[in-house]
Amino acid sequence: MLKAALPALPVVGSLPGVKHASGTVPDLVLERRGVGTDPAHLERYLEVCAFPRAEHLPVTYPHMAAFGLHMALMTDTSFPFAPMGLVHLRNRITQHRPIGLDETFDVSVHAADLRPHPKGRLVDVLTTVTVGDEVVWDETMTLFSRGRGGDAETSTPVLDGVEAPRGVVHWRLAGNLGRRYGAVSGDRNPIHLYPVTAKAFGFPTNIAHGMWTKARSLAALQNRLPDAFTVDVEFKKPVLLPTTVVFGSDASDDGIVFGVRAQKKDVTHLVGRVSH
């Protein structure tokens, strides 16, 4: 996290070995092999995200195994953006089959598709999980970097025009949620930890992790999910802590549309869709 913060510092951020390149995607592939699941860590993850215990890993759990690789990639100076300025805009996970609790797997991460956005640029961080030669899980994190001279996106976002359903399930989120999830995930970005650390980066208070919001939503849908599916989400507005949010979902033959909205204001925090 210190390495991630250095490029954001005045003067220091311009020094060789700290300043990030721009305009290219690094030719880097980072890997972890023989990854197993620590039952104690999984139990903590289940608790903070409200997943029920099951015979397989939660669909969002392999993201935990990849987080260290994500940080190593994004803090490499060949990565086109300084990490602290990035916004996790969209996330797609495909579970090709459930991963057993006792299975070991390999994780591979690389960056791709640097492209324009009306308010800056986008880049994807791609993660693949394999068991032997079988791809069992993959993820696309779409990251946004704000900047001048933006342009229209080169493709239409998959959730373009999809509205978050209005629901009746209320979640009361405590002020320490970011610290609890950060302790499990390793993502201790200051914007999630305390009001004072978040204010240093322009937020009125600390905010929930986007991947917690996605995980909590899928935990609410757990008994309706098939063995193989793709789930897309778009993170709309940050969840300021503490707060109460409202979860809603709408199932059809094509899958499940779901979302998280503010309790009192007409604000959408997350919209998502499960596709079979």
N, C-alpha and C positions, 0 to 999 in steps of 0.2 A: 504493500500500500504506500510506503514511503517512496518507492521508485515511481509509482503511478502519480504521486503528487508533485514530484520535482519539476516536470515540464511546465506546470502551471505557475511556478514561482517567477516573479520578475527577475531578469538578468540570468538567474540560474537556468531557466528554461531555454535559453538561447545558447548554452554552452555545448561544445562538442561532447558527444556521449550522453547528452540529456535531450537535446532537441530532436524531435521526430521528423522523419522524412515526409514529403507530401507528394501526392500525385500518382503513387504506385501502390500496389498490393504486394506485401513481402512474399518471397518464395520460400516460405517456412512451413514445415509440417511438424508439429509437436505431438509426441505420443507418450502414453502410459500403458504398460503391459502387465497382464496378470493381476488386474484390480479385483479385489474381493470386497465384500460388504461387512463392515464392523457392526454387529448386532446392536451395540450400545449407541452408536452414532445413528443408526437407522431408527431406533426407538425415539431418540430425541427429535429427529426430523418428523416422524409420524406425529409426535405430540404437538410440535409448534405449527404444523400445517393441517392438523386435524384429520389426517388419513387414518382409516381403520387398519388394523393388522390384517395381513393377507399372506398368501403363499408366494407372492411375487413382489418385486420392487414397485413402488409408486412410479407412475409414468414420468414424473419430473425428477426422480431421484438421481438418475445418471448425470444430470447437470452438476450435482455435487462433485462427482468424480472428475469432471472436466474443468471445474472452476480454476484450479491452479494452472492448468494449461491455457485457459482463456487469459488469465492475468499475465502469464509469461509471454504470450503472443502480443498482447496489447501494450506491455511495457517495453518491448523490444523497439529500439529506435527506428527500425525499418517499417514499423506499423505507421500508417499515414496520419493518425490523429493521437494527440495526447489523451490518455485514458480519462482524466478527471473532467474533460469537457464533453464526454460522450453521453448520449441519451439512448437507453435501450428502448427502441421504438416498437419493434415487433418481435415475435418469437413463434417459431413453428417447430413442433416436435412430432415425429412419426415413430410410433411404436410398432415395429413389424411383428413382434411377438413379445409376450411378457418375459422378463428376466427373472429367473429363479433366485431365491435368497442365497443359495449356496454356489451359484455359478460365478466363475471368474471371467473377466472380459478385458478387452483392449480398447483404449480410447485414443482417437486421433483428431487433431484440431488444426485448421488452417483458415486463412482469410481469403475472400473472393469478392468479385463484383463491386468494385468501387464505382459509384455512379452518382448522378446529380439528384438533388432534391430542391424544391422551390426555395427553401430557406438555408441551404447548405449542401452537404453531401452525405451519402449513405455508404456503408460497407457491411458485408455479411461475415460473421464468424461461424464456420461450419464445423460441426462435431459429429463424428461417426463412432458408434460402439459396435464392436464385433465380438462374437463368440466363435473361436476358430476362424473359419472363412465366411461365417454367416453374419450379415449385417442385421442386427436386431433392433437398433435404435439410432435415430439421427436427429439433429437439431440445427436450425438456422436462427442465429441471433442477428437481427438487423439493427445496426447502430447508426445513430444520427449525429453528425457534427455540424453545429450551426456556423454559418459563414456567409460572406457576401458573394454575389455573383452566382446565386443558385439558378437552377433551371428545372423544367418539368421532369418528373420521373419518367424513366424509359419504359416502364411497365406499370399496369394498374395493380395497386395493392389488393391482396386477395379478400380483405375485409372491407373494401371500399363500398360505402353505402349500407353496410350492415349496422343496425342499431342494437344496443344492449337492451334485452327485455327488462321490463319493470317487474320486480319481484316483491316478495313479502318476507324473505329470510334476512334478518338483521344480524350483523356481526359487530360486536363491540370490540374495537381494537385499542389495546392499551398503549401508553406512551413508550413502553420498553420493548415493543414488538420488534423494532429494527435491531435492537441489541440481542434479543433472543434468537432471531433468525440469523443474524450475522455470526453469532457464536457457533451455530451449527453449519452454516454454509461457507464460512471463511470470508464472506463479503462484508468487510468492516469499513466500507466507504463512509466517511464522516457525515454525509447527508442523511444516513439512516440511523445514526447513533443517539445524538442528543440535540436539543433545540439550538444550543450555542454553536455546535460544530456545523449544523446545517445552515445556520444564518451566515456563516463565513462564506458559504457558496451560494447565497442569494435566496434561500428558502426561509419562510417565516418560522418553520419548526422542522423537526426531523420527519422523514417520510418512509413509508413502508417500501420494502423491496418489491419490484415488479414481479420477480419470480416467486415470491411468497404469495402474491395475489393470484397468480396463475395456479400455483399448487393448491391453494386453499379452495379455489373454484373447482378444480378437478377432484379434490377430496369430496366436495359436496355432490359430485356426479358419479362417484366411484362405482356404485352398484348399477349404473346405466351404461358403463363403458364396455365396448367389445375388447377382444384380445388384441386386435390389430386396428389402428386408427391413426389419423393425423389430427392434431389440435393446433389451430392458429389463434394467436391473440394479438391485439394491438393495445398498447398502453397509451391511454388518452391524457389523463390528468393525474398528477401525483396524489397519493393518499396521505394527507397531513395527519400526523399522530398527536394526541389520541383522537379517535373519532368513532362514529358508527356508520357503517356502509350497508347497502342492501344488495343482496345477490338474487338474480333472476335467471331463469332458463326457459327455453321453448324447444321442444323436441318435434321432429318431423321425420319423414321417410329419408330425407337427405342427411340427417344427423341432428346435432344439438347446437343451438345458438345460446350463448350465455353472456352474462355481463355483471359488472359491479358498478353500482351508482352511489352517489352521495345520498345520505338520508334526508337532508333538508333542502339542498339545492339541486337544480336540474343540471348535474354534472356527472359525466360518465368517466369512471376511472379506467375501466377495462372492458373491451368487447372481445368475444372469442367464439370459435366454432369448432365443434368436433365433427370430422368427416369420416365416414366408414370406408 
